[in-house]
């Protein structure tokens, strides 16, 4: 299973809206797949090229590389804190990435899918710097939407050229861009109309928002520029282009190739340079791509086209590229937007909650749970502090935390260990059957990336166990220790099952519950931040996330709890939040200060 996770842009710290789209869903999915016995390769990194990096570097008085280094580290540390189990989280400014991108480019060029074209480019009159299409806004000439970007209109979904916009302005400083003639290289998307359309017609199981959006795009595919007039990016490996200091491959082109280049880097770092092939060239391997809905076009249209072009499978045919026939995506898992007060999270507008601030105040599992059970899986969802407090207090603390605490506490007090089920009754077997059967139901939802339903079904087991304890009242069975022990054994067995069911969502607290039940060793492994040397560029280092996930004990099954395993008095699993937080939110200083 290849889990390909959208690349966060390294021009600033990431907020919780970002990780609700690419981060938490991909990790929940990957942890479930590993627990089910599948071999998973989860890869991504920071996206570090393009004009926005240069613009932010100017604002902060840094060079482009210094800025990329700064936010690469911030983002890497935040994703580690959130517990995202990457096999490799890297970056796009590595020697390995440059080499892979250039090889893919050359394969596309040899097969005739990249063509030169004189076009109109947008320039900032005040700086002379090229403006990326996404940094130009205006009125859509097709549907009249005010706020269309220069690359596409989010309202009607049509691909645009910035020069086509009505009343275009720069998002950077509001000035009207100057359009000049320049030569660029284009990906001939029109040469994939038949092949891409035919392939998309087989994607019947995709989320409806992805299919509808992509099928609309295929109806009008035009060549799309893959080069830009700037000095920060992957050099163009062609005669007549490679020596031009202000010509680079466009950031969107190199970023999507990052899924493959990261896989190659992972293989090289793990001592088997060909290990990536089992995930990319084996027809039985499956590839799942996770992102927010604003990235659908790049993953469901452009990336498949690049792969087809490399494979010689576009409308023009061609030879198979240097990496062999690479697999196309099996699933595009796109989330909608997490909003706040009805608006998209926006750093510039002050509508933002940074991941780092959130983790420092509330820890990772409360955020992971909220995104999983109340996030923007199928529609835009508004984040409110009131809802966050309610979910944390009533579902995590009162339901799950309380079940763990009172089950372990009573067994530790009365037995000191997991008791034997000496006198089981029908109610005991009924509850244990419910928890065992939940593995198939919850697993089925997770396999189809239905995270809300999966989390809700797992919590249904928790609620049933709490009701069972309330009905059986083991604290009143002092005169019937055999029955008391049977009830506590049943409760602990279901706590163990529920902990397994919740592990993909709550890996940090799952480790604690494992230990509360007397377990030792790693139950749910966490990513490690490692300082590494660039494999191809001397004296360049950077942080990566990797992990030894094969060492964890969690597996997707009900395991019979071990009678006699020692138990200790537990500490609370989740702290309840002050109700006033739901009205005001926390008072914290912005990360910049």
C-alpha positions in Angstrom: 0.0 0.0 0.0 1.5 3.3 -1.1 0.1 6.2 1.0 1.0 9.4 -0.9 0.3 12.4 1.3 0.0 16.0 -0.1 3.2 18.1 0.4 2.8 21.0 2.8 4.2 24.3 1.4 7.2 25.5 3.3 6.4 29.3 3.4 5.1 29.2 6.9 3.9 27.0 9.8 0.9 24.8 9.0 -2.5 25.2 10.6 -5.1 22.7 11.6 -7.0 23.2 8.4 -4.0 21.8 6.5 -3.6 18.7 8.6 -7.3 18.0 8.5 -7.0 17.5 4.7 -3.7 15.6 4.2 -2.3 14.7 7.6 -4.7 12.9 10.0 -6.7 11.0 7.4 -3.6 9.6 5.7 -2.1 8.5 9.1 -5.4 6.9 10.3 -5.5 4.9 7.0 -1.9 3.9 7.1 -2.0 2.8 10.7 -5.0 0.6 10.0 -3.4 -0.9 7.0 -0.2 -1.8 8.9 -2.4 -3.3 11.7 -4.2 -5.4 9.1 -0.9 -6.9 8.0 -0.3 -4.9 4.8 3.1 -3.4 3.9 2.7 0.4 3.8 5.0 3.1 2.4 3.8 6.5 3.6 5.7 9.3 2.0 5.7 13.1 1.6 7.8 16.1 2.5 7.8 19.9 2.3 7.2 21.6 -1.0 9.9 24.3 -1.2 10.1 25.8 -4.7 8.2 28.6 -6.4 7.7 32.4 -6.1 5.8 32.3 -2.8 8.9 31.0 -1.1 10.9 33.9 -2.5 8.2 36.4 -1.5 8.1 35.2 2.1 11.9 35.1 2.2 12.0 38.8 1.3 9.5 39.6 4.0 11.6 37.8 6.6 15.0 39.1 5.4 16.2 35.5 4.6 17.5 33.8 1.5 15.1 31.4 -0.2 17.1 28.4 1.1 17.2 29.8 4.6 13.4 30.3 4.6 12.9 26.7 3.2 15.2 25.3 5.9 13.4 27.2 8.6 9.9 26.1 7.8 10.9 22.6 6.7 12.1 22.1 10.3 9.0 23.7 11.9 6.6 21.6 9.8 8.6 18.4 10.3 8.6 18.9 14.1 4.8 19.6 14.1 4.0 16.5 12.0 6.1 14.4 14.3 4.2 15.9 17.3 0.9 15.0 15.7 2.2 11.4 15.4 2.0 11.1 11.6 3.7 7.8 10.9 5.7 8.6 7.7 8.1 6.1 6.4 9.8 9.1 4.9 8.9 12.8 5.2 11.6 14.6 3.2 11.7 17.8 1.0 11.8 18.9 -2.6 15.2 20.6 -2.4 17.3 17.4 -2.3 19.7 16.2 -4.9 17.7 13.0 -5.2 14.5 14.9 -6.0 16.2 17.0 -8.6 17.5 13.9 -10.4 14.2 12.1 -10.4 12.2 15.1 -11.6 14.7 15.7 -14.4 14.5 12.0 -15.5 10.7 12.1 -15.5 10.8 15.4 -17.5 13.2 13.9 -20.1 11.0 10.8 -20.5 7.9 13.1 -21.1 10.0 15.2 -23.6 11.2 12.2 -25.5 7.7 10.9 -25.9 6.5 14.3 -27.3 4.3 15.4 -24.3 6.3 18.5 -23.5 6.4 21.3 -26.1 7.7 24.8 -26.2 5.3 27.7 -26.7 5.5 31.5 -26.7 3.0 32.7 -24.1 2.1 35.7 -21.9 3.6 35.8 -18.5 2.6 37.9 -15.5 5.2 40.2 -14.0 5.0 42.4 -10.9 5.6 46.0 -12.1 7.2 47.0 -8.7 9.7 44.0 -8.4 10.1 42.7 -11.9 9.5 39.2 -10.5 7.3 36.6 -12.2 3.9 36.2 -10.5 2.7 32.6 -10.2 -0.8 31.9 -11.7 -2.2 31.1 -8.2 -1.1 34.5 -7.0 -3.3 36.4 -9.5 -7.0 36.8 -8.8 -9.8 38.3 -10.8 -13.2 37.6 -12.3 -13.7 34.3 -14.1 -14.4 34.9 -17.8 -16.5 31.8 -17.9 -18.8 31.9 -14.9 -18.3 35.5 -13.6 -17.0 34.3 -10.2 -15.2 37.1 -8.4 -12.1 35.6 -6.8 -11.0 33.1 -9.5 -7.3 32.3 -9.5 -5.0 32.6 -12.5 -4.7 28.8 -12.8 -8.3 27.7 -12.3 -11.7 28.9 -11.1 -12.8 27.1 -7.9 -16.4 27.9 -8.6 -16.8 26.4 -12.1 -13.6 24.2 -12.0 -12.3 25.4 -15.4 -8.6 25.7 -16.1 -7.7 29.3 -16.7 -4.8 31.5 -17.9 -4.1 34.6 -15.8 -4.3 36.9 -18.8 -7.9 35.7 -19.4 -9.1 37.0 -16.0 -11.2 40.1 -15.9 -9.6 42.8 -13.8 -6.6 40.7 -12.6 -4.7 41.8 -9.5 -1.7 40.4 -7.6 -2.6 38.7 -4.3 0.8 39.8 -3.0 0.4 43.6 -3.1 -2.9 44.3 -5.0 -1.2 45.8 -8.1 -2.3 45.1 -11.6 0.2 42.6 -13.2 2.1 43.4 -16.4 1.8 40.7 -19.1 4.9 40.1 -21.3 5.7 37.6 -24.0 8.0 34.8 -23.0 8.8 31.2 -24.1 7.9 28.4 -21.8 7.6 24.6 -21.9 4.1 23.1 -21.7 2.7 19.8 -20.7 0.5 18.9 -23.6 -2.5 17.8 -21.6 -4.7 17.7 -24.7 -2.6 14.7 -25.7 -4.1 12.7 -22.8 -7.7 13.5 -23.5 -8.6 9.9 -24.7 -6.3 7.9 -22.4 -7.0 9.9 -19.3 -10.7 10.0 -19.9 -10.8 6.2 -20.5 -8.8 5.6 -17.2 -11.1 8.0 -15.2 -14.1 6.1 -16.5 -12.8 3.0 -14.5 -12.6 5.0 -11.2 -16.1 4.3 -10.1 -15.3 3.9 -6.4 -13.8 7.4 -5.9 -15.5 10.0 -3.8 -18.1 11.8 -5.8 -16.5 15.2 -5.3 -13.3 13.9 -6.9 -14.9 12.2 -9.8 -17.3 15.0 -10.7 -14.6 17.7 -10.5 -12.0 15.6 -12.6 -14.5 14.5 -15.3 -15.4 18.2 -15.8 -11.7 19.0 -16.3 -11.1 16.3 -18.9 -13.8 17.8 -21.1 -11.6 20.8 -21.8 -7.9 20.0 -21.4 -5.3 22.4 -22.8 -1.5 22.6 -22.6 -0.3 23.8 -19.3 3.0 25.6 -18.6 5.6 23.6 -16.6 8.3 26.2 -16.6 8.6 29.7 -15.1 10.8 32.8 -15.2 12.5 32.5 -11.8 15.7 31.4 -10.3 14.4 29.1 -7.5 13.4 25.6 -8.7 14.6 22.5 -10.5 16.8 23.4 -13.5 15.5 22.4 -17.0 17.7 19.6 -18.3 17.6 20.6 -22.0 20.1 22.3 -24.3 19.2 26.0 -24.7 17.4 25.9 -21.4 19.7 24.6 -18.7 22.0 27.6 -18.8 19.2 30.2 -18.5 19.4 31.3 -14.8 15.8 32.6 -14.8 14.2 29.5 -16.3 13.1 26.7 -13.9 10.5 23.9 -13.8 7.3 25.2 -12.3 6.7 24.2 -8.7 3.5 22.2 -9.3 5.3 20.0 -11.8 8.2 19.0 -9.5 6.0 18.7 -6.4 3.7 15.9 -7.6 6.7 14.0 -8.7 7.8 14.1 -5.1 5.7 11.1 -4.2 7.9 9.0 -6.5 11.2 10.7 -5.6 10.5 10.3 -1.9 9.9 6.6 -2.5 13.3 6.4 -4.3 15.0 8.3 -1.4 13.3 6.0 1.2 14.7 2.9 -0.7 18.2 4.4 -0.8 18.1 5.3 2.9 17.0 1.8 3.9 19.8 0.0 2.1 17.8 -1.5 -0.8 17.8 1.0 -3.7 15.2 -1.0 -5.6 12.7 -1.4 -2.7 10.5 1.4 -4.2 9.6 -0.9 -7.1 7.3 -3.1 -5.1 5.1 -0.1 -4.4 5.3 1.5 -7.9 5.8 -1.2 -10.6 4.1 -4.2 -9.0 0.5 -4.3 -10.5 -0.8 -5.7 -7.3 0.3 -2.7 -5.2 -2.3 -0.1 -4.4 -1.7 3.7 -4.3 -3.8 6.0 -2.1 -3.4 9.8 -2.4 -4.6 12.1 0.4 -5.1 15.9 0.0 -7.6 18.8 0.4 -10.1 19.5 -2.4 -8.1 22.4 -3.8 -5.5 19.8 -4.9 -7.8 17.5 -6.8 -6.7 18.6 -10.3 -3.0 18.0 -9.6 -3.6 14.4 -8.3 -6.5 13.2 -10.4 -5.6 14.8 -13.7 -2.0 16.1 -13.9 -0.2 13.5 -12.0 -1.8 10.6 -13.8 -1.0 12.4 -17.1 2.7 12.7 -16.1 2.8 9.0 -15.2 1.1 8.0 -18.5 3.5 10.2 -20.4 6.5 8.6 -18.7 5.0 5.1 -19.3 4.3 5.9 -23.0 0.6 5.4 -22.4 -0.8 8.8 -23.5 -2.6 9.4 -26.8 0.7 9.7 -28.6 2.1 6.5 -27.2 5.8 6.4 -26.7 8.5 4.4 -25.0 8.5 3.3 -21.3 10.6 5.7 -19.2 13.7 4.9 -17.2 11.8 3.8 -14.1 9.6 1.2 -15.9 5.8 1.3 -16.0 4.7 3.2 -13.0 1.4 2.6 -11.3 -1.4 5.2 -11.6 -3.4 6.1 -8.4 -5.9 3.6 -7.2 -7.7 6.1 -5.0 -7.8 9.9 -4.6 -9.0 10.6 -1.0 -9.8 14.3 -1.1 -11.2 16.1 2.0 -13.3 19.3 1.9 -12.2 22.4 3.8 -12.1 22.8 7.6 -13.3 26.4 8.2 -13.5 28.7 11.1 -16.4 31.1 11.6 -17.6 30.1 8.2 -14.3 31.1 6.4 -11.3 29.2 5.2 -8.4 29.2 7.6 -6.2 32.1 6.5 -2.9 33.3 8.0 -3.2 36.7 6.3 -6.7 37.3 7.7 -5.9 36.1 11.2 -8.3 33.1 10.9 -5.8 30.5 11.9 -4.9 27.9 14.6 -1.4 26.7 14.1 -0.7 23.0 14.7 2.2 23.8 17.1 0.0 26.0 19.3 -2.7 23.4 19.4 -0.4 20.5 20.3 1.3 22.5 23.0 -2.1 23.3 24.6 -4.1 20.1 24.0 -1.8 17.4 22.8 -2.2 15.4 19.6 -4.9 12.9 20.1 -7.7 15.4 20.9 -7.0 17.0 17.5 -6.7 13.7 15.7 -10.0 12.6 17.1 -11.9 15.8 16.3 -10.7 15.8 12.7 -11.6 12.1 12.3 -15.1 12.2 13.8 -16.1 15.8 13.0 -13.7 16.9 10.2 -14.4 17.9 6.6 -14.5 14.4 5.1 -17.4 15.0 2.7 -18.3 18.6 3.1 -16.9 21.8 4.5 -17.0 21.7 8.3 -16.7 24.6 10.7 -14.3 24.3 13.6 -15.7 25.8 16.8 -14.1 25.7 20.2 -17.5 24.7 21.7 -17.7 21.6 19.5 -14.1 20.7 20.3 -14.7 21.0 24.0 -17.9 18.9 23.8 -16.1 16.2 21.8 -13.1 16.1 24.2 -15.1 16.2 27.4 -18.1 14.0 26.6 -16.6 11.5 24.2 -12.9 11.2 25.0 -12.9 12.0 28.8 -16.4 10.9 29.9 -16.9 7.9 27.6 -13.6 6.4 26.6 -11.4 7.8 29.5 -13.9 6.9 32.1 -14.4 3.4 30.8 -10.6 2.7 30.9 -10.2 4.4 34.3 -13.0 2.6 36.2 -12.4 -0.8 34.6 -8.7 -0.8 35.4 -9.2 0.9 38.8 -11.7 -1.7 40.1 -9.7 -4.6 38.8 -6.5 -3.2 40.3 -8.1 -2.5 43.7 -9.9 -5.8 44.0 -7.5 -8.2 42.2 -4.3 -6.4 41.5 -4.4 -8.2 38.1 -6.7 -9.2 35.3 -9.3 -11.5 36.9 -10.5 -14.8 35.5 -14.1 -15.0 34.1 -15.3 -17.6 36.5 -19.1 -17.1 36.1 -19.8 -15.6 32.7 -23.4 -14.8 31.8 -25.2 -14.0 28.6 -24.7 -10.2 29.1 -20.9 -10.8 29.2 -20.9 -12.8 26.0 -23.2 -10.3 24.2 -20.8 -7.4 24.9 -17.7 -9.3 23.9 -19.4 -10.4 20.7 -20.3 -6.8 19.9 -16.7 -5.7 20.3 -15.3 -8.7 18.3 -17.7 -8.0 15.4 -16.8 -4.3 15.4 -13.4 -5.2 13.9 -15.0 -6.1 10.6 -17.3 -3.1 10.6 -14.8 -0.5 11.6 -12.1 -2.0 9.3 -14.5 -1.9 6.4 -15.1 1.8 6.9 -11.4 2.5 7.2 -10.6 0.5 4.1 -12.9 2.9 2.2 -11.5 6.0 4.0 -14.8 6.5 5.8 -13.2 7.8 9.0 -16.3 9.4 10.6 -18.3 6.1 10.4 -15.3 4.1 11.6 -14.7 6.3 14.7 -18.4 6.4 15.5 -18.6 2.6 15.3 -15.6 2.2 17.6 -17.2 4.6 20.1 -20.4 2.6 19.9 -18.5 -0.2 21.5 -17.2 2.1 24.2 -20.8 3.3 25.0 -22.1 -0.2 25.2 -19.3 -1.1 27.6 -20.1 1.8 29.8 -23.8 0.8 29.9 -22.8 -2.7 30.7 -20.8 -1.6 33.7 -23.6 0.6 34.9 -26.1 -2.3 34.5 -23.9 -4.9 36.2 -22.7 -2.7 39.0 -19.5 -4.7 39.9 -18.8 -2.3 42.9 -21.9 -3.8 44.6 -20.7 -7.4 44.2 -18.5 -7.6 47.3 -20.4 -10.6 48.4 -20.1 -12.3 45.0 -16.5 -12.1 44.0 -16.8 -14.7 41.3 -19.4 -12.6 39.5 -17.6 -9.4 40.1 -14.5 -10.9 38.5 -16.4 -12.1 35.5 -17.8 -8.6 35.0 -14.4 -6.9 35.4 -12.8 -9.5 33.1 -15.4 -8.7 30.4 -14.9 -5.0 30.9 -11.2 -5.3 30.5 -11.5 -7.5 27.4 -13.7 -4.9 25.8 -11.3 -2.1 26.8 -8.6 -4.0 25.1 -10.7 -4.5 22.0 -11.8 -0.8 21.9 -8.2 0.3 22.4 -7.3 -1.6 19.3 -10.2 -0.2 17.3 -9.2 3.3 18.4 -5.5 2.9 17.8 -5.4 4.4 14.3 -7.2 7.5 15.6 -5.6 7.8 19.1 -2.1 6.2 18.8 -0.6 8.1 21.7 -3.3 7.3 24.2 -3.5 3.8 22.8 0.1 3.2 24.0 -1.0 4.4 27.5 -4.0 2.1 27.6 -1.8 -0.8 26.5 0.5 -0.1 29.4 -2.5 0.4 31.8 -3.6 -3.1 30.9 -0.2 -4.5 31.9 1.3 -4.5 28.4 5.0 -3.8 27.7 6.9 -2.7 24.7 5.7 -0.6 21.7 2.0 -0.9 20.9 1.7 2.0 18.4 5.0 3.3 17.1 5.6 7.0 16.6 7.7 8.7 13.9 11.3 9.6 14.7 12.9 12.9 13.6 16.3 12.1 12.2 19.0 14.5 11.1 20.4 13.1 7.8 22.9 14.0 5.1 21.7 14.7 1.6 22.5 11.6 -0.4 23.8 13.6 -3.4 24.8 17.0 -2.3 27.9 17.2 0.0 27.7 19.0 3.3 24.0 19.5 3.2 21.8 18.2 6.0 18.1 18.3 6.8 15.6 16.6 9.2 13.4 13.7 8.0 10.7 11.7 9.6 11.0 7.9 9.6 10.0 5.1 11.9 10.3 1.5 12.9 6.6 0.7 12.6 7.2 -3.0 12.1 8.2 -3.2 15.8 4.7 -2.3 17.1 2.4 -4.9 18.5 -0.9 -3.5 17.4 -2.8 -5.8 15.0 -6.3 -5.6 13.7 -7.9 -8.4 15.8 -9.5 -9.1 19.1 -6.8 -10.6 21.4 -7.9 -12.5 24.5 -6.7 -10.6 27.5 -4.2 -12.4 29.7 -5.5 -13.5 33.0 -3.2 -12.6 35.9 -1.5 -9.7 34.1 -0.6 -7.2 36.9 -2.6 -4.0 37.0 -1.8 -0.6 38.6 -4.1 2.2 39.6 -4.5 4.3 36.4 -4.1 8.0 35.8 -6.7 9.9 33.8 -6.4 9.2 30.1 -7.9 12.6 29.0 -8.2 15.8 31.1 -11.6 17.5 30.8 -11.4 21.0 29.4 -12.9 24.1 31.1 -16.3 24.8 29.6 -15.5 28.5 29.2 -13.0 27.5 26.5 -15.9 26.7 24.3 -17.0 30.4 24.4 -13.7 32.2 24.0 -11.0 29.7 22.8 -7.6 29.7 24.4 -5.5 32.8 25.0 -2.1 32.1 23.3 0.6 34.1 21.6 0.9 33.7 17.9 3.7 31.4 16.8 5.6 34.2 15.1 6.2 35.9 18.5 
